[in-house]
C-alpha cells in the first residue's frame, strides 16, 4: 500500500441520517472517496456528499495502518465550495471539507504548496474506491498524464487528464504528481460528453478531470478553516519527521525522487522544506493577503505570479526555483521569512513565540552561507524580532488583532466585478474580478477571470465563491472593501446590493458599500469635471440632489435628450424616482456624462408606490436633497447609502424612504487621444 492509498478514505451516508449526533458507527450506503489532509480533516468533492450540506453528517471509513482493519468515524460537513448544478453534480471547484468527530490516529497525504502543473504530459496517479455492493468498496488507482485545462463551459476551472477513465466512486480521491511527490488535486469526474462535434479543444473520450487544490483558497477567510487545515497539515508532516514509521514518511519518499536529486545544491531539500513549512504553520495567518502579494512581487522583482498567495506556505511555493543558484534562492527565502515575522508582529501565545525563535535561529544559521552584506542585513532585522515581548491573545478571527476603535480606520480598497457580453447575447456574460488599492496610483489586480459564458440570472450564484475570496483579500479591519459592479448599458438594471453571498447570506448592500458603474459609456470631459466637482480637495463639494423624472408625485418622462440633463450644474446628483428600473432612465443619466446618481428601484413595490405616489415621492425628494447636501464629498456617499440600507434591513421606519436605492458611482475614464493610433 502506498502512502497516498493509506490516507485515501471511503465516504458513506450516515446510517442514522445526516444528524451527526445520530449517525451510526456502521457505514451506510457508499458515496465516494476522500483523503485525509490533516489530523481529523478530510477533503472530498462536494458532489460526493449526495446533498449533505454544511453542518450535516456522513460516515468516513478508513484504515488506521493495520492490514485488513477498518474503522468508521462520524464526520460533519465543515464547508462546501461549488453550488449544485441541477444534474446531480456541483459546479467547480466542487470541494468539501469534513471534520471527524471521534477519529483515532491516521495517516495524511502531503498536499502541494504550489499550483498543479497543467502542461500536457505531466505524469500523475489517481486513486480512490470503487463500489462493491451498496456498502462496500475496493481500492483502485491508475497512472495518467495531464492533458491541459478544460477550456469551455462551466468546468473551465478543471484540469484534464488522459488515460484510464475513473470508475464510479473514485470521485473525491487524491491525484498525486509523480515527479513532485505531492497531492495536487481531487478527482472530479470522468471525461465529459462532447456537446458539439465542431467545438474546438474537445475533451478526450477517455480520462477525466481533477480540481486543483489551490481552489481551497476560496474557503471564507473569516472562518479560519483554510489556515487551520493547511497549518495543521504542515505541522503534522513536520512532526512525522521525528518518528520512523515502517513505511517511511512523505519526506523520505520525496528524498528518493529524481527531481529532488536534480535540484540538490540549488534549493532547499525536502527535509529542510518540511521543517520550514511546519514552523510557518505555527504562525498566525497573514493579516493582509494583498500586502503578502506585494511582498512577493518585491522579492521576485516583477508582477508575474502563477497563483495568488493567501497563506505563508503559498509564498514558499511561489518562491521555489525562482533563482538558479542556492545562495540567491536562500536569500529569497530568508527575506521572505523575516518579512513574515515582521508583518505578524509580536507573538501572542507561547506556541507562536517558539515558532518565532525557531525561525530566527533558522534564518541566522542559513545566513552564514550568504555574502557579508546580506548576512548583516538579515541579522540586523532579526535582532528586534527576538526582543519582542509576548502580548495578550488577539480577539480577532485567526489570531488577528482587531482595529482599535480610537484609531483612524484605513482607506478602503475596491473590489470590481466587470461584465461584458459573451458573444452577441447580452444575457450571457464573461467577467473578471479586480482589487484596487485606495490610492490614485494603485493599479488593479485581477483575482478571477471567467470566460465560460455565465447566464446573467445565475451570475450572483456562480461568482459567489470568487467574490467571497476577493472580499477576504481586500477587506481591512475597520474598512470593508467597496464593491463596484461594472456593466454595459444594457445591464444597468442589475441590483448588486441585493445579491447574497452564498445560500442564505445577507444582501451585500447591508454589509459593505455597493455601487454600480458603466463600462460602455463614452469618455467625456464633462464626466471628469463633474467627478472633480464632487470630490474637491478642500472637502466642500456642495452637492445638490436633483429629481429629474418626477414632479411632485406626478411622473413625467425624462428629458428627451442628454443635452437637457447636461444643463444641470456640475455639483448636481441626478435622482431617478420613477424610472430607476427601466433602461431609459439610468441609460440617459450615464450618457449625459453623470458619474454619480441615485436610482430608486421600484421592482415589486411599483403598484404600492403608485398608490402612495404623493406621500412616498415627497419623502424621497426631501430626504435625498437633505442627505446629499450634508455630504462634504461624494466619496462619503457609498458609505452613507450602505448605512441607509442597513437601517432599512433593521426595520428603521425613519429610513424607509431610501428602500431600493442604487448608487451609480463611476470614476471617469481617460479620454482617448485621437493621435494615439497613428
Secondary structure, 3 states (H helix, E strand, C coil): CCHHHHCEEEEEEECCCCCCCCCCCCEEEEEEEEEEEECCEEEECHHHHCCCCCCCEEEEEECCCCCCCCEEEEEEEEEEECCECCCCCECCCCEEEEEECCCCCCCCCCECCCCCCCCCCCEEEEEEEEECCCCCEEEEEEEEEEEEECCCCHHHHCEEEEECCCCCCCCCCEEEECCCCEEEEEEEEECCCCCCCCCCCCCCCCCEEEEEHHHHHHCCHHHCHHHHHHHHHHHHHHHHCCCCCCCCCHHHHHHCCHHHHHHECCECCHHHHHHHHHHHCCCCCCCCHHHHHHHHHHHHCCCCCCCCCCCHHHHHHHHCCCCCCHHHHHHHHHHHHHHHHHHHCCCCCHHHHHHHHHHHHHHHHHHCCCCHHHHHHHHHHHHHHHCCCCCCCCCCHHHCCCCCCCCCCCCCCEEEEEEEEECCEEEEEEEEEEEECCCCCCCCEEEEEEEEEEEHHHHHHHCHHHHHHHHHHHCECCECCEEEEEECHHHCCCCHHHCECCCCCCEHHHHCCEEEEECCCCCCHHHHHHHHHHCCCCCCCCCEEEECCEECCEECCCCCCHHHHHCCCCCEEEEECCCCCCHHHHHHHHHCCCCEEEEECCHHHHHHHHHCHHHHHHHHHHHHHHHHHCCCCHHHHHHHHHHHHHHHHCCCHHHHHHCCEEEEECCCCCCCCCCCCC
